[in-house]
Amino acid sequence: MANQPVIFIHGLWLHASSWQPWIDLFTAEGYAPVAPLWPGEKDTVADTRANPDDVANFGIDDVTEHFAKIIEAMDVPPVIIGHSFGGLVTEKLIGEGYGNAGVAIDPAQIKGVLPLPFRQLKSSFPVLDNPANIHKPIALTEDQFKFGFANQLTDEEAKELFDRWTVPSTVRPIFQAAGANFSVHSQAAVDTKNEDRGPLLLIAGGEDNTVPEVTTDATLKLYRDSNAVTELITFRDRGHSLVIDHGWRDVATEILVWLGQQGLQD
């Protein structure tokens, strides 16, 4: 019998290779994990940084359809695990019936989420302050990464992660999510009422500036009209870097336990 596949989907400003420690752990636990590139992303951090225009201008639907095609080519429906905008894409895919289960870690806000804390606005302001940015590849500065991702880390660890994993990114999804509640056909909309989808786990970081805990709490409430399994775990002292910093294994272990509870552990 084939091992249960897992597909990891990163968010904005991180490279797919940042999932490598997770891939090693999940492989050791008997899964068959992969971390595909986003549209336009190159095989390495260096090559992606050297070709920033290639990642520009992709929207939420572009990214979702990209990963849907990858999933459709799999022999067994995967567990889908996404972080940040990868978490939003995970929710969209699960809502559309893809995958055996989904885990959305610090997921970007979907349509219907109303809270918009100041720290979330501050995290997005360097992108949203200029409407022309929607077409551009944008790279974070070290200070922006420190506030948005690494606010719970030492300056030394923040710099190490910034240097190792960050890449320029499309920012069209940020504009789409920011205007979701004002758009009838928003690409940030998710089918939260689907009764037939796989189980979904939401994970929040209690000190996350990019996707504050209140945002993930509000996301959970949008699933109240579905009887499908939807659960939430909060890591109270963690920021947005929780999938790549020194405490990543704590998050991964909780997910492995939860997958076992859903009957998806090999």
Disulfide bonds with the S-S distance in Angstrom:
none
